[in-house]
């Protein structure tokens, strides 16, 4: 049995155990309604965490996703109030374009200024949040057009739109990572930077690609998020950074880069959401939920360490 | 018969899928240098790791000073004054020489703080004993490899090592540094320290060894006194077949077109280097460690920046400001770097992904990876190189040194390069694999590939090269023909006494 298999298996097992436990204690847990609710709750985190996975695979991290999400969505929000098609397109272009651009900026700073990813994206986190406040100065955009609300509140053949979008993102980016040369380069840069360099892989381009994706997906999650809230303001999305990192960490994406997958990350996001959902069903207060999340992260990292040691 | 200081009896060790050691016996007397040789994967390192407490054996016993012992961790081996110096040093680069030597055993003041003065004195005493004159307060990262190794020796001595295991200690040293190391080893032996010395360089055995043990495929093949031993016999024991003497390839004097022309190349290390390599030609690049050989290769390959000069690669003038490995690879150049674990391989990745790593863009133009085609190619090139594993999804880190180097070579065969630089292509590799690699390089040249080969192994340079450049202090000091040149001649130029 190889390590990747054990890794993934341990996470599926954990997920199954939690599901069985909750199904046994709360009969309504396994209801279609509750399950869709869980997927819907997890969907935004999945979108952001898939981008986070790319940055973590190249041994980096993106702390700015929450702020990018806020800035891009307040900049684009006004376009979604009219319902005009050209406005709608403009709104998407502004949000996704700006998100990608900020990601490129992150990547370029890491590559060309040789500043650690943690610091660069920490700076971006503050700067983008600051811009978001400057730009919307206390205004809350709401009363979005019905067509835009479909993004966060609608459903496709009974599946909530955010879940469908998350599934698309997962499929597309899972494919990029597993089946394309670009995805391979991401793994190679994270697993051994120097060998990748000698093999002609551009560290710079790969890094910028990973952060651009992270920015793009943060912006996409932002659009779905403000549609679901039917409101956009500068304060939103502060917890997204840590939730996305937690999902990836629980999902087995190594902080040292080079190992992990978006499917692991999705398992991580589901485990997180189900733990919280289960505690809600049991009426356990929020403070304990945070405690449980923290415990899950630490447990997952410990598991990884043991797997690593078993290998050596 | 006198009682042995140490005896390993019937040691066995199995790793998942591999029987690494099978009933191996080995012993050591006080004050002897016992050399352990064997091909890569023969089990030398595993045996030594068992002795150092890194692995527990599955069977057999260790008798130390007449007492059966079992080392469950490295600490227990250290407590019995057994020290091991790995190929990759265990030094803290940012700590000083003294701090490294006393690491984990720092002398303390009564108050519990570290007694820095006493620490310095201890370090200086040990370094004096090793006849090494360096500042104990400078960080280890400022020292060259040879000095770092001596710091490792001093560190072992500070733990009162009575048994010192050295794994390939000369692999990264220049000839002069090796002489210095051998003096140290003789000195230690004179003081009653017993040394187990693992090496691939058979000519070293006669210089410092008392006895030699040969391992092959996890078994002891034999133990002989060094006195009167014939090297060819040892080689036969190691590989289980007889290998002919130093094979001299048919020199290529045909004039192919230029694969590489370098003119007046200058950077932080290079002081106006001009040289050229033709297609079908093997050009050796010789010189002491630190003479700028690797730096020249790195500059040509776009890794180190170039200040001025000209590089013409396979008929194409390269823009020096925009020289990158990717551009060189697209122009059909490849580079097999000297540190295969750091620069040549991605250890945590499977063989197949390592093999295609440098040709992803070339193989999969659409950007989509065809997994089946990828595995087919990896299997093909691995088979061409007689890589001793069929399992292409095996991680590179689980391969022996020789097999790892074959994976690196497969990676560059996969790119179909027309010009290749080999930096120390057979360093730390056993005789059998070494010959295979030489045949491969020879075959590539015969097929019209231009080859530049950096090597500290002078017999290798002389056996393989059509022409030899000797480097010294960042410049090429001499061009010699492959035929009729002697090792002494190269060394004379390398140390700056060529005109004597």
Interface residues (C-beta under 8 A of the other chain):
Chain A: X2 X179 X180 X181 X182 X184 X185 X187 X188 X191 X192 X194 X195 X196 X197 X198 X199 X200 X201 X202 X258 X259
Chain B: X301 X303 X324 X325 X326 X328 X329 X330 X335 X337 X342 X343 X344 X345 X346 X347 X348 X349 X353 X357 X358 X360 X361 X364 X367 X368 X369 X371 X393 X411
